[in-house]
Amino acid sequence: MKKGYWLWKEGYVKAVSVKPNVQARKRLFLVKARVSASMKSISYMVNVHFDQGTGEVEFAKCCCKAGKGGCCKHVAATL
């Protein structure tokens, strides 16, 4: 979480977009962002789905090696 907060605070989170009312089993917000790596010249695409009713994270994914399970510093920076 601390590394994710640092990435956000230092401006590594770019191109954030939000799509409301994405249909699945529930009504979800889809948040997409491009997060730059702090030590490399590469960017990672992050997708997060929020439940519109509760605000809970239903799904998260990042294209980095650690983000396949939805838990990495790039997802934390997006959140």
C-alpha positions in Angstrom: 0.0 0.0 0.0 2.8 2.4 0.8 4.5 1.9 -2.5 1.1 2.4 -4.3 0.5 5.6 -2.4 4.0 6.8 -3.3 3.4 6.1 -7.1 0.1 8.0 -6.9 1.6 10.9 -5.0 4.6 11.3 -7.3 2.3 11.4 -10.4 2.9 8.0 -11.9 -0.9 7.4 -12.4 -2.0 8.7 -15.8 -4.9 8.4 -18.2 -7.6 7.5 -15.6 -11.0 6.9 -17.1 -14.3 5.8 -15.4 -17.2 4.0 -17.1 -20.4 3.9 -15.0 -23.1 1.2 -15.3 -20.9 -1.6 -16.7 -23.3 -4.6 -16.5 -22.3 -7.9 -15.0 -24.1 -9.6 -12.1 -24.1 -6.2 -10.4 -23.9 -2.6 -11.6 -20.3 -1.7 -11.6 -18.0 1.2 -12.2 -15.0 0.3 -14.4 -11.9 2.4 -13.7 -8.9 2.1 -16.1 -5.6 3.7 -15.6 -2.0 3.7 -16.9 0.6 3.5 -14.2 4.2 4.1 -15.0 6.9 2.1 -13.3 9.1 4.0 -11.0 12.4 2.4 -12.0 11.7 1.5 -15.7 10.4 3.3 -18.8 7.3 1.0 -19.0 3.6 1.6 -18.2 1.1 -0.9 -16.8 -2.6 -1.0 -17.6 -4.8 -1.4 -14.5 -8.5 -2.3 -14.5 -10.6 -2.1 -11.3 -14.4 -2.8 -11.0 -16.3 -1.2 -8.1 -19.8 -2.2 -7.0 -21.9 1.0 -7.4 -24.0 0.2 -4.3 -21.3 -0.6 -1.8 -18.2 0.8 -3.3 -16.3 -2.4 -2.7 -13.7 -3.6 -5.2 -15.2 -6.6 -7.1 -12.2 -7.2 -9.4 -8.8 -5.8 -10.0 -6.1 -6.6 -12.6 -2.8 -5.2 -13.7 -0.6 -6.3 -16.6 2.5 -6.5 -14.4 3.9 -9.8 -13.2 2.5 -9.4 -9.7 -0.8 -7.9 -10.8 -2.4 -11.0 -12.3 -3.9 -11.7 -8.9 -5.2 -8.1 -8.6 -2.8 -7.2 -5.8 0.1 -5.1 -6.7 1.4 -1.5 -6.1 0.0 -0.4 -9.5 -3.5 -1.4 -8.4 -3.0 0.3 -5.0 -1.9 3.5 -6.8 -5.0 3.5 -8.9 -7.2 2.9 -5.9 
